[in-house]
Amino acid sequence: MSGVLAAMLDLALPRECGGCGGSGTQWCARCEEELASPPIALSPRVDRSVPCWALGTYAGARRAAVLALKERNRHDLAAPIGRAVAAAVRHLRLFGHLDPPELARLVLIPAPTRARAARSRGGDPVLRFAADAAAALAPEPVSMVPALAMARGVRDSVGLGAAQRAANISGRIRVRRGAPAVELGCGAYSATSVLLIDDVMTTGATAAESVRVLKELGVPVDGVLVVAAV
């Protein structure tokens, strides 16, 4: 009976892999393996004050999954992206880039998304997969804190150069009112690793401004991890 129901659902709502477009599944094993590759180190054009890593280049399953999540409302893809981010965190801990769970509590802070973009996408996609990454890392001491927001006046960065992107975002990222991350700046947590999470890094402008705002709050950022790098 379950097989018949699945076949009927496929006819009504055809399933398509969000990474390769293959039929019969929303996310295939090949794309899962591609997304879970060890993170690579990045050298952003805008700022290099903290280490930056990506799951890989903005191509293949990574590009397709990010675009489908953001532009096609494939909210189901937040889960496999979150698992891949969690695997990358474990890799960074294993090789000493981040403190291991027995030494430090990990806080994942999603980079902010423009409010208009989030509304058009049925929610903030970065926040979605950052939350799934935190869940995938359980029972390790980890939490996802949506600490940052983007002010009005930020335009779509597509087509902008490095200097234009930096100017577009400068001074327009703020700490959310009542955000738990404020407690970090007040020293409420000891032995904490903070990792900024984002979907795509092009020049690093958003990451640089986010890190600057958090540092002004007194929150030391240990690194930036993105799904894909252009």
MOKAVEN-V174801 format. One record per pair of residues at least 4 apart in sequence whose ideal C-beta (glycine too) atoms are under 6 Angstrom apart, sorted by the first residue. I is the first residue (numbers start at 1). J is the second residue. Records with the same first field share a line. If there is no record, write none. Layout:
BEGIN
I = J + J
END
This chain:
BEGIN
9 = 13
10 = 14 + 15
15 = 24 + 25 + 26
16 = 21
17 = 21 + 22 + 25 + 27 + 28 + 31
18 = 27 + 65 + 68 + 74 + 77
19 = 31 + 61 + 64 + 65
20 = 31
22 = 28
26 = 76
27 = 80
31 = 61
32 = 80
34 = 60 + 61
35 = 61 + 84
36 = 84 + 87
37 = 56
38 = 91
39 = 53 + 55 + 88
40 = 54
41 = 53
42 = 52 + 54 + 229
44 = 52 + 204
45 = 162 + 203
46 = 166 + 203 + 204 + 205 + 208
47 = 204 + 208
50 = 211 + 221 + 223
51 = 223
52 = 224
53 = 225
54 = 226 + 228 + 229
55 = 84 + 88 + 227
56 = 62
57 = 229
58 = 63 + 200 + 228 + 230
59 = 63
61 = 65
62 = 227 + 228
65 = 77 + 81
66 = 199 + 227
67 = 71
68 = 72 + 74 + 77
69 = 74 + 77 + 125
70 = 121 + 125
73 = 122
77 = 81
78 = 82 + 128 + 129 + 132
79 = 132
81 = 129
82 = 129 + 132 + 133 + 136
83 = 136
85 = 133
86 = 133 + 136 + 137
92 = 97 + 98
93 = 98 + 100
98 = 193
99 = 103 + 104 + 193
101 = 140 + 141
104 = 191 + 192 + 193
105 = 141 + 192
106 = 142 + 193
107 = 143 + 145 + 192 + 194
108 = 130 + 134 + 144 + 195 + 197
109 = 145 + 147 + 196
110 = 126 + 127 + 130 + 146 + 197
111 = 126 + 196 + 198 + 206 + 210
112 = 148 + 149 + 150 + 173
113 = 117 + 118 + 124 + 126
114 = 150 + 154
118 = 124
121 = 125
126 = 130 + 198 + 199
127 = 146
130 = 144 + 197
131 = 144
134 = 142 + 144
137 = 142
145 = 180 + 181
147 = 175 + 176 + 179 + 181
148 = 173 + 210
149 = 174 + 176
150 = 154 + 173
151 = 172 + 174
153 = 172
154 = 172
157 = 165
160 = 164 + 165
162 = 203
165 = 203 + 205
166 = 205
169 = 205 + 206 + 209
173 = 209 + 210 + 213
175 = 179 + 217
183 = 188
184 = 189 + 219
185 = 217 + 218 + 219
193 = 222
194 = 219 + 221 + 222
195 = 223 + 225
196 = 210 + 221 + 224
197 = 225
198 = 226
199 = 227
200 = 228
201 = 226 + 229
202 = 230
204 = 208
207 = 224
211 = 221
214 = 219 + 221
END
